[in-house]
């Protein structure tokens, strides 16, 4: 009679189970922007949400006689006025002989006209309050997804602001919003405003890259169309109430054919709620261009 040791009996009678562990999986980057070395970003509306702080400051500073004004509409008209100014600005052939008008200058000088449009006297705000309102554009808060999205994108690309804001304004926004851009390019640097080619090509020159090696990131198709004509790749980031093109127009529909990467509000589960939670927007752009684990 052969006896089996106790430890062997235990070994052969106890069932053994195996757990299959899935291999580590990584979502690979979208190949649509292959060859791109740098990203240039529009700022107002794309990276920062300008409306809340501007509207709240206008309401706070408004005298009792102007409390009836729709300050959200006022802010929108002030912003549109700036866009019209930039779009119509013609660079001087001899910049040294003609002072460049900065965004701060325009915001300051355009206020009386906007006040008049709303049947308000030009003295509605004191000179000190006017300066406070101009400074408010330096204090805007980023969209919740912007800091994290930019940080992720920096793992693969050089990142740069490319905005119509004056340099001091952009420096303040970058610092206060913890955006961490590698470079800051202002229209003030080139004495021209988007969509003038000088601005886009000037940024490429300073980056030491060809337009085909750069992608413009914006929430405005007009900005992207101007960059696209010069050879830039394009990334569209839809933001609430920012697109100026009629979404039912042919040019809006055709834009989806030439925009290289389109991130719509509905592309991320949760839509607007996702933006409030810091998802979507530039975080989604980073997922597609850098990949995610």
C-alpha positions as CSV (number, residue, x, y, z in Angstrom):
1,X,0.0,0.0,0.0
2,X,1.4,3.4,-1.0
3,X,0.6,6.4,1.1
4,X,0.4,9.9,-0.5
5,X,1.8,12.6,1.7
6,X,-0.8,15.1,3.0
7,X,0.7,18.1,1.2
8,X,0.4,16.3,-2.1
9,X,-3.2,15.3,-1.5
10,X,-4.1,18.9,-0.8
11,X,-2.3,20.0,-4.0
12,X,-4.1,17.5,-6.3
13,X,-7.5,17.8,-4.8
14,X,-7.8,21.7,-4.7
15,X,-9.1,23.1,-8.0
16,X,-6.9,25.7,-9.6
17,X,-8.5,28.7,-11.4
18,X,-6.9,31.1,-13.8
19,X,-7.8,34.7,-14.5
20,X,-7.2,36.1,-18.0
21,X,-5.9,39.7,-17.8
22,X,-6.5,41.8,-20.8
23,X,-3.4,43.4,-22.2
24,X,-2.8,47.1,-21.6
25,X,-4.6,49.0,-24.3
26,X,-3.8,52.5,-25.6
27,X,-6.0,54.5,-27.9
28,X,-3.8,55.6,-30.7
29,X,-3.7,59.3,-31.9
30,X,-5.8,60.4,-34.9
31,X,-3.7,60.3,-38.0
32,X,-5.4,63.4,-39.5
33,X,-2.7,65.8,-38.4
34,X,0.4,63.7,-39.3
35,X,3.4,65.9,-39.8
36,X,2.2,68.7,-37.5
37,X,4.8,70.1,-35.1
38,X,3.0,73.0,-33.6
39,X,-0.5,74.1,-32.7
40,X,-1.5,77.8,-32.7
41,X,-4.6,78.7,-30.7
42,X,-7.2,81.4,-31.0
43,X,-7.9,82.5,-27.5
44,X,-11.1,84.5,-27.0
45,X,-14.0,82.1,-27.1
46,X,-11.8,79.1,-28.0
47,X,-9.6,78.9,-24.9
48,X,-11.3,81.4,-22.5
49,X,-15.0,81.9,-21.9
50,X,-15.2,85.7,-22.2
51,X,-18.9,86.1,-21.5
52,X,-19.4,85.6,-17.7
53,X,-16.8,88.0,-16.4
54,X,-17.5,90.7,-19.0
55,X,-21.3,90.6,-18.4
56,X,-20.9,90.5,-14.6
57,X,-18.5,93.5,-14.6
58,X,-20.8,95.5,-16.8
59,X,-23.8,94.8,-14.5
60,X,-21.8,95.6,-11.4
61,X,-20.5,98.9,-12.6
62,X,-23.7,100.0,-14.3
63,X,-25.5,103.0,-12.5
64,X,-29.0,102.5,-11.2
65,X,-30.3,104.4,-14.3
66,X,-28.9,101.6,-16.5
67,X,-29.9,98.5,-14.6
68,X,-32.7,97.8,-17.2
69,X,-30.1,97.2,-19.9
70,X,-29.6,93.7,-21.3
71,X,-25.9,93.6,-20.5
72,X,-25.5,90.2,-22.0
73,X,-26.5,91.7,-25.4
74,X,-24.3,94.7,-24.7
75,X,-21.3,92.5,-24.1
76,X,-22.1,90.6,-27.3
77,X,-22.3,93.8,-29.4
78,X,-19.0,95.0,-27.8
79,X,-17.3,91.8,-28.8
80,X,-18.8,91.9,-32.4
81,X,-17.5,95.5,-32.7
82,X,-14.0,94.2,-31.9
83,X,-14.4,91.5,-34.6
84,X,-15.4,94.0,-37.2
85,X,-12.5,96.2,-36.2
86,X,-10.0,93.4,-36.6
87,X,-11.5,92.2,-39.9
88,X,-11.4,95.7,-41.5
89,X,-8.0,96.7,-40.1
90,X,-5.4,97.4,-42.9
91,X,-1.8,97.2,-41.8
92,X,0.2,100.3,-42.5
93,X,2.9,100.0,-45.3
94,X,5.1,101.9,-42.9
95,X,4.2,100.8,-39.4
96,X,6.8,103.2,-37.9
97,X,4.8,106.2,-39.2
98,X,1.4,105.0,-38.0
99,X,0.8,103.9,-34.4
100,X,-0.8,100.5,-34.1
101,X,-4.2,100.4,-32.4
102,X,-4.3,97.6,-29.9
103,X,-7.3,95.6,-28.7
104,X,-7.3,97.5,-25.4
105,X,-7.4,100.8,-27.4
106,X,-10.3,99.5,-29.5
107,X,-12.2,98.3,-26.4
108,X,-11.8,101.7,-24.8
109,X,-12.6,103.8,-27.9
110,X,-15.6,101.7,-29.0
111,X,-17.5,101.9,-25.7
112,X,-19.2,105.3,-26.4
113,X,-20.6,104.0,-29.7
114,X,-22.0,100.9,-28.0
115,X,-23.5,102.9,-25.2
116,X,-25.2,105.2,-27.8
117,X,-26.6,102.1,-29.6
118,X,-28.3,101.2,-26.3
119,X,-29.5,104.8,-25.7
120,X,-27.1,105.4,-22.9
121,X,-25.0,108.5,-22.4
122,X,-21.3,108.3,-23.0
123,X,-20.8,109.2,-19.3
124,X,-22.6,106.1,-18.1
125,X,-19.3,104.8,-16.8
126,X,-16.7,107.0,-15.2
127,X,-13.2,107.1,-16.8
128,X,-11.9,104.9,-14.0
129,X,-14.7,102.4,-14.7
130,X,-13.9,102.4,-18.4
131,X,-10.3,101.4,-17.6
132,X,-11.7,98.7,-15.2
133,X,-13.8,97.4,-18.0
134,X,-10.9,97.3,-20.5
135,X,-8.8,95.5,-17.9
136,X,-11.6,92.9,-17.5
137,X,-10.6,91.4,-20.8
138,X,-7.2,90.6,-19.2
139,X,-9.0,88.6,-16.4
140,X,-11.1,86.1,-18.3
141,X,-11.4,82.5,-17.1
142,X,-10.5,79.5,-19.3
143,X,-13.1,77.0,-20.3
144,X,-12.8,74.1,-17.7
145,X,-11.2,71.8,-20.3
146,X,-8.5,74.3,-21.5
147,X,-5.6,73.9,-19.0
148,X,-5.7,70.1,-19.0
149,X,-6.2,69.9,-22.7
150,X,-3.2,72.2,-23.5
151,X,-1.0,70.4,-21.0
152,X,-1.8,67.1,-22.7
153,X,-1.2,68.5,-26.2
154,X,2.2,69.8,-25.1
155,X,3.3,66.2,-24.9
156,X,3.3,66.0,-28.7
157,X,3.2,69.6,-30.0
158,X,4.7,73.0,-29.4
159,X,1.8,75.2,-28.4
160,X,1.3,78.9,-29.0
161,X,-1.4,81.5,-28.5
162,X,-2.2,83.3,-31.8
163,X,-4.7,86.0,-30.9
164,X,-5.9,89.5,-31.7
165,X,-5.5,90.4,-28.1
166,X,-2.6,92.7,-27.3
167,X,0.5,91.1,-25.8
168,X,0.0,92.3,-22.2
169,X,-3.6,90.9,-22.3
170,X,-2.4,87.5,-23.5
171,X,0.4,87.3,-21.0
172,X,-2.2,88.0,-18.2
173,X,-4.6,85.3,-19.5
174,X,-1.8,82.7,-19.8
175,X,-0.6,83.4,-16.3
176,X,-3.9,83.8,-14.5
177,X,-5.5,80.8,-16.3
178,X,-2.5,78.5,-15.7
179,X,-2.5,77.8,-19.5
180,X,1.3,77.2,-19.8
181,X,1.7,78.0,-23.5
182,X,5.2,77.6,-25.0
183,X,4.8,80.8,-27.0
184,X,2.6,83.8,-27.1
185,X,2.0,85.5,-30.4
186,X,-0.2,88.6,-30.5
187,X,-1.4,90.6,-33.5
188,X,0.4,93.4,-31.9
189,X,3.7,91.6,-32.7
190,X,2.8,91.7,-36.4
191,X,1.0,95.1,-36.5
192,X,-2.0,93.4,-38.2
193,X,-5.1,91.4,-37.2
194,X,-6.5,88.1,-38.2
195,X,-7.6,87.2,-40.8
196,X,-4.7,89.1,-42.5
197,X,-2.1,86.6,-43.7
198,X,0.7,88.5,-42.0
199,X,-0.5,87.3,-38.6
200,X,-0.5,83.6,-39.5
201,X,2.7,83.6,-41.5
202,X,4.4,85.7,-38.9
203,X,3.6,83.0,-36.3
204,X,5.1,80.3,-38.6
205,X,8.2,82.4,-39.1
206,X,8.7,82.8,-35.4
207,X,8.1,79.1,-34.8
208,X,10.6,78.3,-37.6
209,X,8.1,76.1,-39.4
210,X,6.2,76.0,-42.6
211,X,2.4,76.5,-42.6
212,X,1.9,72.8,-43.5
213,X,3.7,71.9,-40.2
214,X,1.2,74.0,-38.1
215,X,-2.4,73.5,-37.2
216,X,-4.7,76.4,-36.2
217,X,-7.1,75.6,-33.4
218,X,-10.2,77.8,-33.1
219,X,-13.9,77.9,-32.4
220,X,-14.5,80.2,-35.4
221,X,-14.6,78.9,-38.9
222,X,-13.6,82.3,-40.4
223,X,-10.3,82.1,-38.5
224,X,-9.7,78.6,-39.7
225,X,-10.6,79.4,-43.3
226,X,-8.0,82.1,-43.4
227,X,-5.4,79.8,-42.0
228,X,-6.4,76.9,-44.3
229,X,-5.9,79.1,-47.4
230,X,-2.3,79.6,-46.3
231,X,-1.6,75.8,-45.9
232,X,-2.3,75.4,-42.2
233,X,-4.0,72.3,-40.9
234,X,-7.2,73.1,-39.0
235,X,-8.9,72.0,-35.8
236,X,-12.4,73.2,-35.0
237,X,-13.5,73.2,-31.4
238,X,-17.2,74.0,-31.1
239,X,-18.1,76.3,-28.2
240,X,-21.5,77.6,-27.2
241,X,-22.6,80.7,-29.1
242,X,-19.2,81.3,-30.6
243,X,-19.6,80.3,-34.3
244,X,-20.5,83.3,-36.4
245,X,-21.2,81.4,-39.6
246,X,-24.9,80.4,-40.1
247,X,-24.9,76.6,-39.3
248,X,-27.6,76.2,-42.0
249,X,-25.4,77.8,-44.7
250,X,-23.5,76.1,-47.5
251,X,-20.2,77.4,-46.4
252,X,-20.7,75.9,-42.9
253,X,-21.6,72.5,-44.4
254,X,-18.6,72.7,-46.8
255,X,-16.3,73.5,-43.9
256,X,-16.7,69.9,-42.7
257,X,-14.9,68.8,-45.9
258,X,-11.8,70.9,-45.3
259,X,-11.5,71.1,-41.5
260,X,-9.0,68.4,-40.6
261,X,-10.3,67.7,-37.1
262,X,-13.8,68.7,-36.0
263,X,-14.8,68.4,-32.3
264,X,-18.5,69.3,-31.9
265,X,-20.4,69.8,-28.7
266,X,-22.3,66.5,-29.4
267,X,-19.2,64.5,-30.1
268,X,-18.7,64.0,-26.3
269,X,-21.3,62.3,-24.2
270,X,-23.0,64.9,-22.1
271,X,-22.6,67.8,-24.5
272,X,-22.7,71.1,-22.7
273,X,-22.6,69.4,-19.3
274,X,-19.4,67.7,-20.4
275,X,-17.8,71.1,-21.0
276,X,-18.8,72.3,-17.5
277,X,-17.1,69.2,-16.1
278,X,-13.9,69.8,-18.0
279,X,-14.5,67.1,-20.6
280,X,-14.8,67.7,-24.4
281,X,-13.3,70.8,-25.9
282,X,-9.5,70.8,-25.8
283,X,-9.4,67.7,-23.7
284,X,-11.2,65.8,-26.5
285,X,-8.8,67.4,-29.0
286,X,-5.9,66.1,-26.9
287,X,-7.4,62.6,-26.8
288,X,-7.6,62.5,-30.6
289,X,-4.2,64.0,-31.3
290,X,-2.1,62.6,-28.5
291,X,-4.0,59.5,-27.7
292,X,-5.1,58.2,-24.3
293,X,-4.4,55.2,-22.1
